[in-house]
Amino acid sequence: MKKLYLMFNHTLQPEQKAWADDHFGPCRVIEMPDHLKASWGQIPSDCETLFSRLAPFRDWLDQYGKANDLVLIQGDFGATYLMVAHAVEKGLVPVYATTERKALETRMPDGTVKMEHQFRFCRFRKYGE
């Protein structure tokens, strides 16, 4: 059974799991350990470089990931870019979720604009395709 490693800030939804199983074959979902999950969700914006900060994530994938396993990678753009490159280098298959997005703008009495966004999962795509 293929593994799907999660490297993102959200909870995998049932429709996402079902889509992955239907399109990639049955997948066993592997979440990051709690300390990595917390760190991935809080990449500091004041870091000049990220490569060394991402070592624990590379180590996690290196320890557990095998060639052709899937890795859902989304988050800070720079961290995502570096981890996608690392996954490809290791023979893993990095993917990302695509969504249908709807936005509603409401003009407020004080002149500000209130934005409400709704996202609906559509599919996963492989990075680079």
Secondary structure, DSSP 8 states (H G I E B T S, - for coil): -EEEEEESSS---HHHHHHHHHHH-SEEEEE--HHHHHHHTT--TT-S--TGGGHHHHHHHHHH--TT-EEEE-SSHHHHHHHHHHHHHTT-EEEEEEEEEEEEEEE-TTS-EEEEEEEEEEEEEETT-
